[in-house]
Amino acid sequence: MENPVAVVGGAGRIGRLVVAGLLERGEEVRVLSRRPRGVQSGAEPHQADVRDRQSLSLPLAGLSAVVISVEPGTANSGPDSPEATMYQGVLNVLDAATAGGEKPHVVLVSQIYVTRKNHPINRTGRMLDMRLAGEDAIRRSGLPYTVVRPSWLTGGRGGTGVRLEQGDTGDGEITRQDVADAVVQSLYSPAARSLTFEMYNTSGGVRADWDDLFSTLTPDSH
């Protein structure tokens, strides 16, 4: 890409895999984290917090793309709540990343169940509501975007069968590596623009080409 790619939450378990995938492609990568220790060689570490707009200004300036993969917090209110991280935090990232007039491709790592308000997860700081509000903010932003909703996360090497769905009605598991692969690939595939989708591993089999997988989906209506 012409300009750097920022990975917000790039020191986390999914974020580190995304950073690795981008570095393999020769990208200039900025890693934003509250504790950016142990960032991969070749990436540029930045101490930043999505709840602190000022801390985002420098590392989110002049980007080609930004990936958001942060922990939501579990408090019902205050700075450790999903509202502060997954909603206001997303707004802060969008504001900082476009302050200079740039229009980076934004990829948000969300989760399944965000439309299922009665699920017990939503009792924790309205986590599902706040994740959905963050998604909606990106869909309204006018920026090129992709929203990835992983199912229940597992370890593993990834690279096996993957099923992409829309409508948030399914259930299942997905490896973090497969999520990271989808995030990275979405930055290079025109078919991934304006998509919101869920991800699940399938039993056995070889994963299809990402462009083919993305092309089976329907772009979001605005």
N, CA, C and O of each residue as an XYZ file, in Angstrom:
888
protein
N       0.843     -1.199      0.000
C       0.000      0.000      0.000
C       0.876      1.245      0.000
O       2.032      1.202      0.421
N       0.331      2.330     -0.464
C       1.105      3.559     -0.590
C       1.494      4.130      0.763
O       2.595      4.658      0.924
N       0.592      4.028      1.741
C       0.816      4.584      3.073
C       0.759      3.476      4.121
O       0.382      2.347      3.807
N       1.133      3.791      5.376
C       1.142      2.752      6.409
C      -0.245      2.195      6.717
O      -1.271      2.793      6.394
N      -0.232      1.030      7.351
C      -1.439      0.408      7.890
C      -1.297      0.411      9.412
O      -0.269     -0.014      9.939
N      -2.316      0.884     10.114
C      -2.307      0.870     11.573
C      -3.165     -0.278     12.078
O      -4.249     -0.533     11.553
N      -2.673     -0.967     13.101
C      -3.447     -2.034     13.741
C      -3.689     -1.610     15.183
O      -2.784     -1.663     16.016
N      -4.908     -1.192     15.468
C      -5.285     -0.752     16.811
C      -5.605     -2.007     17.621
O      -6.524     -2.754     17.286
N      -4.841     -2.229     18.685
C      -4.915     -3.501     19.392
C      -3.957     -4.516     18.799
O      -4.161     -5.725     18.907
N      -2.904     -4.004     18.168
C      -1.969     -4.868     17.462
C      -1.065     -5.701     18.337
O      -0.305     -6.523     17.825
N      -1.127     -5.511     19.670
C      -0.377     -6.363     20.577
C      -1.238     -7.491     21.151
O      -0.756     -8.310     21.934
N      -2.520     -7.529     20.756
C      -3.416     -8.577     21.220
C      -3.265     -9.857     20.425
O      -2.458     -9.931     19.499
N      -4.050    -10.871     20.791
C      -3.860    -12.188     20.183
C      -4.241    -12.213     18.704
O      -3.548    -12.842     17.904
N      -5.317    -11.548     18.332
C      -5.641    -11.447     16.913
C      -4.785    -10.380     16.261
O      -4.288    -10.572     15.151
N      -4.609     -9.262     16.937
C      -3.845     -8.157     16.374
C      -2.437     -8.545     15.974
O      -1.952     -8.119     14.925
N      -1.771     -9.346     16.794
C      -0.403     -9.759     16.473
C      -0.365    -10.595     15.194
O       0.579    -10.493     14.410
N      -1.387    -11.415     14.985
C      -1.444    -12.222     13.769
C      -1.702    -11.349     12.545
O      -1.165    -11.601     11.467
N      -2.526    -10.327     12.722
C      -2.763     -9.383     11.633
C      -1.474     -8.652     11.276
O      -1.134     -8.513     10.101
N      -0.758     -8.185     12.301
C       0.508     -7.486     12.069
C       1.478     -8.384     11.308
O       2.126     -7.945     10.358
N       1.572     -9.638     11.729
C       2.480    -10.573     11.057
C       2.111    -10.743      9.587
O       2.986    -10.772      8.721
N       0.820    -10.854      9.309
C       0.382    -11.016      7.934
C       0.688     -9.800      7.073
O       1.037     -9.932      5.900
N       0.557     -8.621      7.659
C       0.862     -7.394      6.918
C       2.362     -7.246      6.677
O       2.792     -6.823      5.604
N       3.146     -7.598      7.686
C       4.597     -7.517      7.519
C       5.079     -8.476      6.435
O       5.995     -8.155      5.678
N       4.464     -9.648      6.361
C       4.828    -10.609      5.316
C       4.582    -10.041      3.923
O       5.250    -10.422      2.963
N       3.633     -9.141      3.821
C       3.326     -8.504      2.541
C       4.186     -7.269      2.293
O       4.035     -6.597      1.273
N       5.076     -6.976      3.215
C       5.968     -5.846      3.039
C       5.370     -4.506      3.383
O       5.896     -3.472      2.972
N       4.267     -4.499      4.137
C       3.632     -3.239      4.495
C       4.360     -2.527      5.636
O       5.008     -3.160      6.469
N       4.241     -1.217      5.655
C       4.683     -0.425      6.799
C       3.553     -0.448      7.826
O       2.451      0.026      7.552
N       3.829     -0.997      9.007
C       2.777     -1.261      9.980
C       3.025     -0.484     11.267
O       4.121     -0.506     11.827
N       1.985      0.199     11.719
C       2.010      0.863     13.015
C       1.135      0.071     13.983
O      -0.022     -0.226     13.687
N       1.689     -0.261     15.124
C       0.958     -1.018     16.141
C       0.560     -0.075     17.274
O       1.419      0.533     17.914
N      -0.736      0.042     17.518
C      -1.240      0.873     18.607
C      -1.722     -0.034     19.725
O      -2.511     -0.952     19.499
N      -1.241      0.232     20.934
C      -1.617     -0.575     22.078
C      -1.379      0.220     23.344
O      -0.518      1.100     23.385
N      -2.142     -0.092     24.374
C      -1.866      0.541     25.677
C      -0.549      0.051     26.245
O       0.109      0.756     27.010
N      -0.164     -1.169     25.866
C       1.111     -1.749     26.333
C       1.818     -2.366     25.140
O       1.763     -3.582     24.951
N       2.480     -1.552     24.335
C       3.063     -2.057     23.085
C       4.405     -2.741     23.260
O       5.315     -2.547     22.453
N       4.533     -3.544     24.313
C       5.782     -4.272     24.525
C       5.782     -5.538     23.674
O       4.741     -6.155     23.448
N       6.971     -5.907     23.211
C       7.105     -7.145     22.460
C       6.503     -7.099     21.070
O       6.175     -8.139     20.499
N       6.353     -5.894     20.516
C       5.829     -5.780     19.153
C       6.814     -6.392     18.180
O       8.026     -6.273     18.360
N       6.298     -7.050     17.144
C       7.145     -7.748     16.184
C       8.176     -6.821     15.550
O       7.914     -5.645     15.301
N       9.334     -7.375     15.301
C      10.377     -6.640     14.607
C       9.877     -6.202     13.242
O       9.284     -6.991     12.506
N      10.115     -4.960     12.912
C       9.658     -4.425     11.639
C       8.422     -3.575     11.750
O       8.130     -2.790     10.847
N       7.678     -3.712     12.847
C       6.498     -2.877     13.084
C       6.877     -1.696     13.964
O       7.835     -1.764     14.734
N       6.128     -0.626     13.846
C       6.388      0.614     14.585
C       5.432      0.699     15.766
O       4.230      0.873     15.561
N       5.931      0.582     17.010
C       5.030      0.576     18.165
C       4.621      1.987     18.596
O       5.419      2.924     18.552
N       3.369      2.111     19.012
C       2.852      3.374     19.541
C       2.001      3.075     20.770
O       1.108      2.229     20.721
N       2.275      3.759     21.857
C       1.422      3.632     23.038
C       0.215      4.532     22.833
O       0.356      5.751     22.734
N      -0.957      3.946     22.771
C      -2.171      4.692     22.488
C      -3.363      3.945     23.067
O      -3.297      2.746     23.336
N      -4.444      4.674     23.249
C      -5.647      4.119     23.862
C      -6.842      4.672     23.094
O      -6.941      5.884     22.904
N      -7.743      3.811     22.653
C      -8.896      4.278     21.876
C      -9.770      5.229     22.674
O     -10.549      5.984     22.094
N      -9.654      5.204     23.999
C     -10.456      6.096     24.827
C      -9.848      7.490     24.939
O     -10.477      8.408     25.465
N      -8.633      7.643     24.445
C      -7.902      8.909     24.525
C      -7.653      9.416     23.107
O      -6.689      9.011     22.457
N      -8.516     10.293     22.637
C      -8.421     10.778     21.249
C      -7.054     11.377     20.944
O      -6.529     11.179     19.848
N      -6.476     12.097     21.880
C      -5.187     12.752     21.631
C      -4.081     11.738     21.369
O      -3.189     11.989     20.559
N      -4.133     10.601     22.046
C      -3.083      9.596     21.872
C      -3.122      8.951     20.495
O      -2.157      8.305     20.087
N      -4.225      9.119     19.777
C      -4.394      8.485     18.471
C      -3.948      9.372     17.312
O      -3.759      8.887     16.197
N      -3.780     10.651     17.567
C      -3.577     11.610     16.480
C      -2.359     11.283     15.625
O      -2.475     11.185     14.403
N      -1.209     11.114     16.237
C       0.018     10.879     15.480
C       0.027      9.519     14.795
O       0.274      9.463     13.590
N      -0.231      8.417     15.503
C      -0.107      7.109     14.843
C      -1.192      6.828     13.814
O      -1.027      5.927     12.992
N      -2.309      7.579     13.834
C      -3.377      7.332     12.864
C      -3.397      8.367     11.739
O      -4.373      8.458     10.994
N      -2.338      9.132     11.618
C      -2.266     10.132     10.557
C      -1.677      9.521      9.284
O      -0.730      8.737      9.350
N      -2.235      9.878      8.130
C      -1.651      9.513      6.849
C      -1.669      8.049      6.516
O      -0.675      7.526      6.010
N      -2.772      7.358      6.781
C      -2.850      5.912      6.597
C      -3.529      5.515      5.300
O      -4.342      6.259      4.752
N      -3.181      4.328      4.817
C      -3.960      3.674      3.767
C      -5.088      2.840      4.366
O      -6.148      2.697      3.757
N      -4.861      2.285      5.568
C      -5.860      1.420      6.188
C      -5.648      1.386      7.689
O      -4.550      1.639      8.186
N      -6.730      1.066      8.407
C      -6.645      0.887      9.858
C      -7.498     -0.314     10.245
O      -8.644     -0.442      9.815
N      -6.928     -1.181     11.053
C      -7.614     -2.355     11.593
C      -7.888     -2.097     13.069
O      -6.996     -1.672     13.803
N      -9.116     -2.352     13.505
C      -9.496     -2.166     14.913
C      -9.805     -3.527     15.508
O     -10.768     -4.182     15.110
N      -8.989     -3.949     16.457
C      -9.176     -5.243     17.120
C      -8.824     -5.072     18.590
O      -7.707     -5.374     19.009
N      -9.793     -4.582     19.375
C      -9.519     -4.253     20.775
C     -10.454     -5.032     21.687
O     -11.525     -5.477     21.273
N     -10.025     -5.189     22.949
C     -10.853     -5.835     23.957
C     -11.943     -4.866     24.399
O     -11.678     -3.673     24.544
N     -13.164     -5.352     24.617
C     -14.275     -4.433     24.869
C     -14.363     -3.895     26.289
O     -15.016     -2.874     26.505
N     -13.729     -4.542     27.270
C     -13.956     -4.173     28.667
C     -15.225     -4.829     29.187
O     -16.094     -5.213     28.404
N     -15.334     -4.958     30.482
C     -16.472     -5.683     31.055
C     -17.228     -4.903     32.117
O     -18.149     -5.447     32.725
N     -16.869     -3.643     32.361
C     -17.587     -2.841     33.346
C     -18.911     -2.363     32.761
O     -19.042     -2.211     31.546
N     -19.880     -2.130     33.623
C     -21.176     -1.667     33.151
C     -21.162     -0.206     32.723
O     -22.013      0.225     31.946
N     -20.202      0.551     33.226
C     -20.085      1.955     32.853
C     -18.659      2.404     33.107
O     -17.875      1.683     33.723
N     -18.318      3.604     32.630
C     -16.993      4.148     32.885
C     -15.981      3.738     31.841
O     -16.346      3.188     30.802
N     -14.684      4.005     32.108
C     -13.640      3.810     31.090
C     -13.389      2.364     30.711
O     -12.809      2.117     29.653
N     -13.795      1.395     31.520
C     -13.588     -0.014     31.191
C     -14.856     -0.684     30.674
O     -14.985     -1.907     30.720
N     -15.784      0.121     30.187
C     -17.038     -0.422     29.666
C     -16.970     -0.608     28.160
O     -16.177      0.058     27.496
N     -17.786     -1.501     27.606
C     -17.854     -1.630     26.157
C     -18.249     -0.332     25.460
O     -17.813     -0.079     24.337
N     -19.056      0.480     26.103
C     -19.426      1.752     25.481
C     -18.200      2.626     25.247
O     -18.081      3.265     24.201
N     -17.287      2.656     26.220
C     -16.089      3.486     26.106
C     -15.136      2.972     25.053
O     -14.458      3.760     24.395
N     -15.070      1.650     24.879
C     -14.090      1.067     23.952
C     -14.678      0.781     22.585
O     -14.120      1.197     21.570
N     -15.802      0.074     22.549
C     -16.329     -0.417     21.276
C     -17.202      0.594     20.555
O     -17.435      0.454     19.354
N     -17.688      1.603     21.251
C     -18.466      2.645     20.578
C     -17.691      3.958     20.534
O     -17.287      4.402     19.459
N     -17.481      4.583     21.691
C     -16.752      5.847     21.677
C     -15.333      5.648     21.170
O     -14.793      6.522     20.491
N     -14.724      4.521     21.484
C     -13.378      4.236     20.991
C     -13.325      4.163     19.479
O     -12.386      4.669     18.865
N     -14.322      3.539     18.870
C     -14.383      3.478     17.413
C     -14.557      4.877     16.828
O     -13.920      5.220     15.833
N     -15.419      5.684     17.445
C     -15.596      7.069     16.984
C     -14.279      7.831     17.055
O     -13.947      8.593     16.146
N     -13.536      7.628     18.125
C     -12.240      8.308     18.265
C     -11.266      7.887     17.171
O     -10.554      8.722     16.614
N     -11.234      6.595     16.865
C     -10.346      6.108     15.807
C     -10.738      6.712     14.463
O      -9.875      7.177     13.719
N     -12.028      6.711     14.146
C     -12.486      7.278     12.886
C     -12.135      8.755     12.785
O     -11.692      9.229     11.738
N     -12.334      9.473     13.874
C     -12.035     10.907     13.886
C     -10.554     11.164     13.643
O     -10.192     12.014     12.830
N      -9.691     10.424     14.354
C      -8.250     10.636     14.225
C      -7.737     10.210     12.858
O      -6.863     10.866     12.292
N      -8.270      9.120     12.321
C      -7.761      8.582     11.062
C      -8.173      9.416      9.854
O      -7.582      9.284      8.782
N      -9.184     10.273     10.015
C      -9.654     11.098      8.897
C      -9.381     12.572      9.110
O      -9.808     13.398      8.303
N      -8.672     12.927     10.191
C      -8.468     14.334     10.538
C      -7.743     15.112      9.450
O      -7.971     16.312      9.294
N      -6.881     14.456      8.702
C      -6.132     15.122      7.648
C      -6.776     15.013      6.284
O      -6.152     15.344      5.277
N      -8.009     14.555      6.235
C      -8.706     14.389      4.973
C      -8.535     13.029      4.340
O      -9.075     12.788      3.261
N      -7.800     12.129      4.978
C      -7.606     10.783      4.437
C      -8.899      9.960      4.533
O      -9.774     10.245      5.351
N      -8.994      8.954      3.695
C     -10.129      8.030      3.725
C      -9.600      6.601      3.725
O      -9.703      5.896      2.721
N      -9.036      6.178      4.849
C      -8.463      4.826      4.901
C      -9.534      3.748      4.889
O     -10.674      3.975      5.294
N      -9.142      2.563      4.413
C     -10.012      1.390      4.533
C      -9.991      0.965      5.993
O      -8.918      0.744      6.555
N     -11.159      0.847      6.615
C     -11.281      0.475      8.020
C     -11.800     -0.957      8.110
O     -12.822     -1.293      7.511
N     -11.093     -1.792      8.857
C     -11.560     -3.149      9.132
C     -11.789     -3.276     10.632
O     -10.867     -3.082     11.424
N     -13.005     -3.597     11.015
C     -13.358     -3.767     12.422
C     -13.549     -5.242     12.726
O     -14.290     -5.935     12.028
N     -12.881     -5.725     13.769
C     -13.116     -7.079     14.276
C     -14.175     -6.977     15.358
O     -13.912     -6.451     16.440
N     -15.360     -7.470     15.078
C     -16.487     -7.426     16.006
C     -16.739     -8.833     16.552
O     -15.793     -9.484     16.995
N     -17.961     -9.314     16.534
C     -18.255    -10.684     16.958
C     -19.652    -11.062     16.509
O     -20.458    -10.197     16.167
N     -19.942    -12.376     16.512
C     -21.306    -12.818     16.273
C     -22.167    -12.429     17.481
O     -21.654    -12.043     18.532
N     -23.478    -12.540     17.304
C     -24.498    -12.281     18.334
C     -24.781    -10.802     18.553
O     -25.573    -10.468     19.434
N     -24.161     -9.890     17.781
C     -24.353     -8.464     18.091
C     -25.793     -8.014     17.897
O     -26.196     -6.998     18.463
N     -26.580     -8.745     17.109
C     -27.974     -8.364     16.913
C     -28.922     -9.128     17.841
O     -30.139     -8.968     17.754
N     -28.368     -9.955     18.725
C     -29.195    -10.794     19.597
C     -29.211    -10.178     20.995
O     -28.495    -10.620     21.894
N     -30.033     -9.162     21.154
C     -30.013     -8.330     22.359
C     -30.319     -9.103     23.632
O     -29.900     -8.687     24.712
N     -31.025    -10.199     23.537
C     -31.419    -10.951     24.728
C     -30.377    -11.978     25.161
O     -30.585    -12.679     26.151
N     -29.258    -12.080     24.438
C     -28.222    -13.026     24.831
C     -27.570    -12.564     26.140
O     -27.395    -11.362     26.341
N     -27.204    -13.501     27.041
C     -26.605    -13.114     28.334
C     -25.360    -12.238     28.208
O     -25.074    -11.462     29.119
N     -24.616    -12.338     27.117
C     -23.431    -11.487     26.960
C     -23.795    -10.017     27.074
O     -22.990     -9.205     27.528
N     -25.007     -9.676     26.663
C     -25.396     -8.268     26.630
C     -25.622     -7.693     28.018
O     -25.747     -6.478     28.171
N     -25.677     -8.547     29.031
C     -25.850     -8.051     30.400
C     -24.589     -7.376     30.921
O     -24.641     -6.628     31.898
N     -23.462     -7.637     30.277
C     -22.188     -7.045     30.685
C     -21.977     -5.749     29.922
O     -21.448     -5.748     28.811
N     -22.392     -4.656     30.524
C     -22.173     -3.354     29.924
C     -22.812     -3.181     28.563
O     -22.340     -2.379     27.757
N     -23.901     -3.935     28.284
C     -24.546     -3.885     26.963
C     -23.499     -4.112     25.861
O     -23.451     -3.388     24.866
N     -22.682     -5.116     26.064
C     -21.557     -5.365     25.166
C     -21.987     -5.541     23.710
O     -21.371     -4.979     22.804
N     -23.037     -6.315     23.490
C     -23.470     -6.551     22.122
C     -24.024     -5.276     21.502
O     -23.758     -4.983     20.336
N     -24.795     -4.517     22.278
C     -25.325     -3.250     21.774
C     -24.200     -2.298     21.392
O     -24.274     -1.620     20.366
N     -23.172     -2.248     22.209
C     -22.084     -1.307     21.956
C     -21.225     -1.744     20.773
O     -20.747     -0.909     20.006
N     -21.031     -3.053     20.628
C     -20.321     -3.529     19.442
C     -21.104     -3.174     18.179
O     -20.523     -2.731     17.187
N     -22.419     -3.368     18.220
C     -23.240     -3.040     17.059
C     -23.215     -1.534     16.779
O     -23.195     -1.118     15.621
N     -23.215     -0.723     17.836
C     -23.137      0.728     17.639
C     -21.821      1.121     16.986
O     -21.794      2.017     16.142
N     -20.735      0.466     17.363
C     -19.449      0.720     16.723
C     -19.469      0.311     15.257
O     -18.967      1.036     14.398
N     -20.051     -0.854     14.971
C     -20.208     -1.276     13.574
C     -20.984     -0.229     12.777
O     -20.577      0.163     11.683
N     -22.102      0.216     13.338
C     -22.955      1.170     12.630
C     -22.221      2.474     12.357
O     -22.408      3.087     11.306
N     -21.384      2.900     13.305
C     -20.618      4.126     13.097
C     -19.690      3.988     11.890
O     -19.523      4.931     11.117
N     -19.096      2.823     11.737
C     -18.216      2.589     10.581
C     -19.029      2.520      9.296
O     -18.621      3.069      8.273
N     -20.168      1.856      9.343
C     -20.998      1.770      8.132
C     -21.517      3.135      7.693
O     -21.752      3.356      6.505
N     -21.698      4.057      8.647
C     -22.170      5.400      8.309
C     -21.056      6.361      7.939
O     -21.327      7.480      7.506
N     -19.812      5.948      8.102
C     -18.686      6.873      8.011
C     -18.402      7.385      6.605
O     -17.770      8.430      6.449
N     -18.850      6.677      5.592
C     -18.509      7.038      4.229
C     -17.144      6.531      3.795
O     -16.712      6.792      2.672
N     -16.460      5.809      4.676
C     -15.146      5.246      4.366
C     -15.299      3.852      3.771
O     -16.304      3.184      4.013
N     -14.313      3.407      2.997
C     -14.298      1.997      2.632
C     -14.112      1.158      3.891
O     -13.285      1.501      4.736
N     -14.850      0.084      4.033
C     -14.790     -0.669      5.291
C     -15.100     -2.137      5.063
O     -15.646     -2.529      4.032
N     -14.732     -2.944      6.066
C     -15.129     -4.339      6.186
C     -15.359     -4.613      7.666
O     -14.511     -4.274      8.491
N     -16.481     -5.215      8.015
C     -16.771     -5.598      9.393
C     -16.750     -7.119      9.479
O     -17.546     -7.799      8.830
N     -15.829     -7.644     10.288
C     -15.646     -9.086     10.455
C     -16.214     -9.493     11.801
O     -15.825     -8.952     12.837
N     -17.129    -10.443     11.787
C     -17.745    -10.942     13.027
C     -17.298    -12.385     13.265
O     -17.937    -13.313     12.769
N     -16.216    -12.588     14.013
C     -15.795    -13.958     14.301
C     -16.806    -14.668     15.194
O     -17.473    -14.041     16.017
N     -16.911    -15.983     15.022
C     -17.641    -16.789     15.991
C     -16.712    -17.042     17.179
O     -15.742    -16.307     17.362
N     -16.987    -18.055     17.978
C     -16.215    -18.276     19.198
C     -14.777    -18.631     18.836
O     -14.525    -19.542     18.047
N     -13.848    -17.900     19.423
C     -12.447    -17.972     19.005
C     -11.727    -19.172     19.603
O     -11.936    -19.532     20.762
N     -10.872    -19.783     18.785
C     -10.056    -20.909     19.241
C      -8.612    -20.683     18.800
O      -8.324    -19.804     17.988
N      -7.719    -21.491     19.349
C      -6.347    -21.499     18.875
C      -6.256    -22.331     17.609
O      -7.261    -22.593     16.950
N      -5.065    -22.734     17.283
C      -4.898    -23.564     16.090
C      -4.219    -22.804     14.976
O      -4.088    -21.581     15.015
N      -3.789    -23.559     13.979
C      -2.986    -22.994     12.905
C      -3.828    -22.346     11.827
O      -3.297    -21.579     11.022
N      -5.122    -22.626     11.781
C      -5.956    -22.068     10.735
C      -5.662    -22.708      9.396
O      -4.981    -23.732      9.318
N      -6.180    -22.098      8.340
C      -5.918    -22.581      6.992
C      -6.817    -23.703      6.527
O      -6.655    -24.201      5.412
N      -7.774    -24.119      7.367
C      -8.708    -25.162      6.949
C      -9.986    -24.506      6.430
O      -9.996    -23.314      6.122
N     -11.059    -25.285      6.336
C     -12.290    -24.774      5.766
C     -12.864    -23.609      6.553
O     -12.856    -23.610      7.784
N     -13.361    -22.616      5.830
C     -13.986    -21.437      6.427
C     -15.317    -21.188      5.728
O     -15.422    -21.273      4.504
N     -16.330    -20.878      6.535
C     -17.643    -20.518      6.001
C     -17.950    -19.073      6.397
O     -17.842    -18.709      7.568
N     -18.327    -18.264      5.430
C     -18.746    -16.895      5.708
C     -20.264    -16.811      5.566
O     -20.841    -17.348      4.621
N     -20.899    -16.133      6.516
C     -22.352    -15.976      6.489
C     -22.711    -14.524      6.763
O     -21.869    -13.721      7.163
N     -23.965    -14.209      6.541
C     -24.502    -12.892      6.880
C     -25.853    -13.055      7.556
O     -26.548    -14.047      7.338
N     -26.223    -12.078      8.376
C     -27.512    -12.135      9.059
C     -27.427    -12.467     10.530
O     -28.425    -12.343     11.239
N     -26.252    -12.890     11.022
C     -26.026    -13.136     12.448
C     -27.012    -14.146     13.035
O     -27.608    -13.907     14.085
N     -27.175    -15.259     12.356
C     -28.080    -16.292     12.852
C     -27.363    -17.584     13.218
O     -27.978    -18.477     13.801
N     -26.081    -17.707     12.892
C     -25.372    -18.964     13.076
C     -24.645    -19.064     14.398
O     -24.745    -18.185     15.255
N     -23.906    -20.161     14.546
C     -23.101    -20.413     15.723
C     -21.949    -21.315     15.306
O     -22.023    -21.994     14.281
N     -20.886    -21.321     16.101
C     -19.747    -22.164     15.769
C     -18.458    -21.587     16.303
O     -18.467    -20.763     17.217
N     -17.338    -22.024     15.728
C     -16.017    -21.605     16.180
C     -15.173    -21.201     14.976
O     -15.455    -21.572     13.836
N     -14.127    -20.428     15.269
C     -13.183    -19.996     14.245
C     -11.824    -19.780     14.896
O     -11.754    -19.283     16.020
N     -10.750    -20.144     14.214
C      -9.425    -19.904     14.782
C      -9.048    -18.432     14.624
O      -9.463    -17.764     13.678
N      -8.258    -17.951     15.568
C      -7.776    -16.566     15.482
C      -6.960    -16.352     14.213
O      -7.004    -15.276     13.616
N      -6.212    -17.378     13.801
C      -5.416    -17.240     12.589
C      -6.304    -17.029     11.367
O      -5.978    -16.218     10.500
N      -7.412    -17.743     11.288
C      -8.316    -17.556     10.156
C      -8.948    -16.171     10.187
O      -9.145    -15.559      9.137
N      -9.267    -15.672     11.374
C      -9.797    -14.311     11.480
C      -8.766    -13.314     10.970
O      -9.084    -12.427     10.178
N      -7.527    -13.469     11.433
C      -6.466    -12.552     11.002
C      -6.265    -12.619      9.495
O      -6.067    -11.592      8.845
N      -6.316    -13.823      8.939
C      -6.167    -13.966      7.491
C      -7.277    -13.218      6.756
O      -7.021    -12.539      5.761
N      -8.510    -13.344      7.247
C      -9.633    -12.655      6.607
C      -9.456    -11.142      6.685
O      -9.738    -10.427      5.724
N      -8.990    -10.661      7.829
C      -8.762     -9.219      7.993
C      -7.740     -8.727      6.975
O      -7.976     -7.748      6.268
N      -6.609     -9.410      6.910
C      -5.551     -8.978      5.996
C      -6.034     -9.060      4.555
O      -5.847     -8.116      3.788
N      -6.646    -10.164      4.182
C      -7.087    -10.337      2.802
C      -8.145     -9.314      2.407
O      -8.212     -8.907      1.248
N      -8.973     -8.896      3.364
C     -10.023     -7.929      3.039
C      -9.458     -6.583      2.617
O     -10.131     -5.821      1.922
N      -8.237     -6.281      3.025
C      -7.611     -5.017      2.655
C      -7.181     -4.998      1.192
O      -6.951     -3.927      0.631
N      -7.071     -6.151      0.576
C      -6.575     -6.249     -0.792
C      -7.636     -6.712     -1.781
O      -7.379     -6.756     -2.984
N      -8.811     -7.052     -1.297
C      -9.845     -7.607     -2.159
C     -10.975     -6.597     -2.360
O     -11.669     -6.271     -1.397
N     -11.183     -6.096     -3.568
C     -12.314     -5.200     -3.813
C     -13.658     -5.826     -3.432
O     -14.603     -5.112     -3.100
N     -13.745     -7.160     -3.480
C     -14.997     -7.831     -3.154
C     -15.340     -7.743     -1.674
O     -16.473     -8.024     -1.285
N     -14.365     -7.352     -0.834
C     -14.610     -7.267      0.609
C     -15.105     -5.895      1.049
O     -15.427     -5.707      2.222
N     -15.171     -4.941      0.138
C     -15.610     -3.593      0.488
C     -17.099     -3.582      0.837
O     -17.906     -4.247      0.187
N     -17.443     -2.825      1.858
C     -18.838     -2.637      2.294
C     -19.499     -3.941      2.711
O     -20.708     -4.107      2.549
N     -18.704     -4.875      3.253
C     -19.239     -6.146      3.718
C     -19.263     -6.218      5.235
O     -18.359     -5.727      5.912
N     -20.319     -6.842      5.759
C     -20.392     -7.286      7.151
C     -20.680     -8.774      7.111
O     -21.639     -9.200      6.467
N     -19.861     -9.577      7.791
C     -20.059    -11.022      7.703
C     -19.569    -11.730      8.957
O     -18.718    -11.226      9.690
N     -20.141    -12.934      9.184
C     -19.720    -13.806     10.267
C     -18.798    -14.889      9.698
O     -18.850    -15.215      8.512
N     -17.954    -15.436     10.579
C     -16.967    -16.439     10.171
C     -17.065    -17.682     11.035
O     -17.194    -17.597     12.256
N     -17.002    -18.852     10.381
C     -17.020    -20.143     11.073
C     -16.053    -21.094     10.384
O     -15.899    -21.053      9.163
N     -15.406    -21.945     11.160
C     -14.642    -23.035     10.577
C     -15.577    -24.173     10.206
O     -16.573    -24.428     10.882
N     -15.236    -24.853      9.114
C     -15.957    -26.051      8.712
C     -15.051    -27.251      8.960
O     -13.835    -27.105      9.085
N     -15.638    -28.411      9.027
C     -14.860    -29.613      9.337
C     -14.102    -30.071      8.103
O     -14.688    -30.378      7.065
N     -12.774    -30.108      8.245
C     -11.936    -30.613      7.172
C     -11.944    -29.705      5.956
O     -12.497    -28.606      5.979
N     -11.339    -30.174      4.930
C     -11.351    -29.440      3.673
C     -10.292    -28.363      3.598
O      -9.675    -28.007      4.602
N     -10.090    -27.856      2.414
C      -9.128    -26.795      2.161
C      -9.897    -25.499      1.966
O     -10.930    -25.472      1.297
N      -9.393    -24.438      2.549
C     -10.073    -23.167      2.459
C     -10.114    -22.663      1.018
O      -9.134    -22.766      0.281
N     -11.257    -22.122      0.635
C     -11.407    -21.541     -0.695
C     -10.634    -20.228     -0.790
O     -10.227    -19.653      0.219
N     -10.446    -19.780     -1.997
C      -9.816    -18.487     -2.233
C     -10.638    -17.387     -1.569
O     -11.867    -17.391     -1.647
N      -9.956    -16.443     -0.915
C     -10.668    -15.391     -0.185
C     -11.519    -14.540     -1.104
O     -12.647    -14.196     -0.749
N     -11.013    -14.191     -2.268
C     -11.821    -13.403     -3.193
C     -13.116    -14.127     -3.538
O     -14.176    -13.509     -3.631
N     -13.022    -15.441     -3.727
C     -14.221    -16.222     -4.029
C     -15.191    -16.205     -2.849
O     -16.402    -16.080     -3.033
N     -14.645    -16.333     -1.629
C     -15.503    -16.304     -0.449
C     -16.198    -14.949     -0.302
O     -17.403    -14.888     -0.056
N     -15.442    -13.875     -0.452
C     -16.031    -12.543     -0.316
C     -17.088    -12.292     -1.395
O     -18.103    -11.642     -1.143
N     -16.839    -12.812     -2.588
C     -17.740    -12.522     -3.705
C     -19.098    -13.202     -3.559
O     -20.036    -12.852     -4.274
N     -19.222    -14.174     -2.640
C     -20.505    -14.827     -2.411
C     -21.427    -13.993     -1.523
O     -22.610    -14.305     -1.386
N     -20.884    -12.930     -0.920
C     -21.638    -12.135      0.044
C     -22.271    -10.919     -0.598
O     -21.891    -10.503     -1.693
N     -23.252    -10.349      0.110
C     -23.984     -9.185     -0.382
C     -23.506     -7.934      0.324
O     -23.531     -7.896      1.554
N     -23.069     -6.903     -0.395
C     -22.647     -5.660      0.255
C     -23.775     -5.048      1.081
O     -24.953     -5.195      0.754
N     -23.401     -4.370      2.138
C     -24.385     -3.717      2.995
C     -25.150     -2.646      2.214
O     -24.589     -1.970      1.352
N     -26.433     -2.506      2.529
C     -27.216     -1.423      1.955
C     -27.159     -0.229      2.898
O     -27.147     -0.404      4.116
N     -27.125      0.964      2.359
C     -27.003      2.171      3.175
C     -28.189      3.094      2.902
O     -28.280      4.171      3.490
